[in-house]
Amino acid sequence: MKVKNYVHKLLLFIVINLSFTNLKAQDIDNPWAINIGVNAIDFYPSHLDSNTPGDGYGEWFNEFFNVKDHYNMIPSVSKISISRYLRSDFSLEVSGTLNNITKLGDNKISNTSYYGLDGALKYDLHKLVSETSKFNPYTSLGFGYTWLGNLESTSLNGALGLNYWLTERLGLNLESKLKYTFNFNLEEHFQHSFGIVFKFGGFESDGDGIYDKKDKCPEVFGLKEFDGCPDSDNDGIIDSKDACPEIAGIAIFNGCPDTDKDGVPDSKDKCPNIKGLRKNNGCPDTDRDGVIDKDDNCPEIAGVKENKGCPALEKQKELPKEFVEVREQILMNINNIYFDLNSSYLTHDSKLELNKVVQIMLKHPTLIVKCGSYTDSRASNKYNLWLSERRAMRTVDYITSKGISPNRISGKGFGETQLINKCVDNVKCSNAEHQENRRTEIIVVNPEVIE
């Protein structure tokens, strides 16, 4: 009956500890661990009920920390264990211990050797504290075999322990184990241990602090948030999925930038620094006329492609035969009015041509004209300007003498400033070539009235 109650309470003790949390093992990256330390055997506080008074044993956990009177220890390494992570926070441990027993509870005995070989299934309880805490509690349940002098027995073992990690792999271990023996001549007892634990077995090739087992890019230095893969431009997209790994970009463009935020990636944007339209490859078209601004001579006024984005030119109406366009001006379509050298007098032929001007002006009563007179390049500029003014005034005087209102005609001399051939100063020309520059042109001031 005593054995049944004892085993029941021991199992209940283990189940309660296992039910506290749903955990994740700490040693998944370093699956192996070795523990080297010392152990202490205590036979006193390990009985379910009171024994015979004066038998030297106490009840459950009575004087549990009475090291001086009850603990058996030797001043050397007395415990070695090795464990291997399995899965789902469980690991398997095998340990060996040795000791020298001189105290069976309060009873003194001669030096008796103690050896233990134990196996246990451990369960990690680190979430009871914190996943990131250095404190790592655990519980275990297993079987062992114990030798005490000439006595030996199998045992059912339950333990609670704590690892305190000094570094990621190196820590301190503290454990208390209750060993229930099936040989009643060998008393059940507690075995306490303290040691140094070292985890190993994980590989980390690229120096980024992420073990190869978890590292999706084990040969390239990377970041924890990307499972060990690099993000060279820090745009949140790992290099293997980044079309522009050295330039920060955005996810919708596979890591490529869109500097002007117009929805067109810079690699396809013909105007990457100016917000534009997708249909225009990222270039703006302010006036929405289908001509992008950089090619539009009138970017703020809707126009046509044929006129480089400016409004379409009005179709020029055809001029009557009495008029002609010369050098972007509308002139009377008459024969040239020439002057002799150093003369401002009208020749007979010139008067015949001016009579034609009079007839045209009578036909178009709202027409206004200007007589522009010129000289060749011979003589000084001052003289030529004076001479051309006289030629213009004689032309005006002749036309007004034929009944045309002075309000409809004016004259101006331009000297040698508008030569129509190569005959500038110091260029040798024939008399005929010089004659081409000694002329008067009848310029229409208001061509819009021509019908």
Secondary structure as GFF3:
##gff-version 3
##sequence-region A 1 451
A	DSSP	alpha_helix	2	18	.	.	.	ID=ss1
A	DSSP	beta_strand	32	42	.	.	.	ID=ss2
A	DSSP	alpha_helix	67	70	.	.	.	ID=ss3
A	DSSP	beta_strand	79	87	.	.	.	ID=ss4
A	DSSP	beta_strand	90	104	.	.	.	ID=ss5
A	DSSP	beta_strand	107	124	.	.	.	ID=ss6
A	DSSP	three_ten_helix	126	128	.	.	.	ID=ss7
A	DSSP	beta_strand	135	148	.	.	.	ID=ss8
A	DSSP	beta_strand	151	165	.	.	.	ID=ss9
A	DSSP	beta_strand	170	181	.	.	.	ID=ss10
A	DSSP	beta_strand	189	200	.	.	.	ID=ss11
A	DSSP	three_ten_helix	224	226	.	.	.	ID=ss12
A	DSSP	three_ten_helix	239	241	.	.	.	ID=ss13
A	DSSP	three_ten_helix	251	253	.	.	.	ID=ss14
A	DSSP	three_ten_helix	266	268	.	.	.	ID=ss15
A	DSSP	three_ten_helix	278	280	.	.	.	ID=ss16
A	DSSP	three_ten_helix	293	295	.	.	.	ID=ss17
A	DSSP	three_ten_helix	305	307	.	.	.	ID=ss18
A	DSSP	beta_strand	323	326	.	.	.	ID=ss19
A	DSSP	beta_strand	329	332	.	.	.	ID=ss20
A	DSSP	beta_strand	337	338	.	.	.	ID=ss21
A	DSSP	alpha_helix	348	363	.	.	.	ID=ss22
A	DSSP	beta_strand	369	373	.	.	.	ID=ss23
A	DSSP	alpha_helix	381	400	.	.	.	ID=ss24
A	DSSP	three_ten_helix	406	408	.	.	.	ID=ss25
A	DSSP	beta_strand	409	413	.	.	.	ID=ss26
A	DSSP	alpha_helix	431	437	.	.	.	ID=ss27
A	DSSP	beta_strand	439	444	.	.	.	ID=ss28
A	DSSP	three_ten_helix	447	449	.	.	.	ID=ss29
###
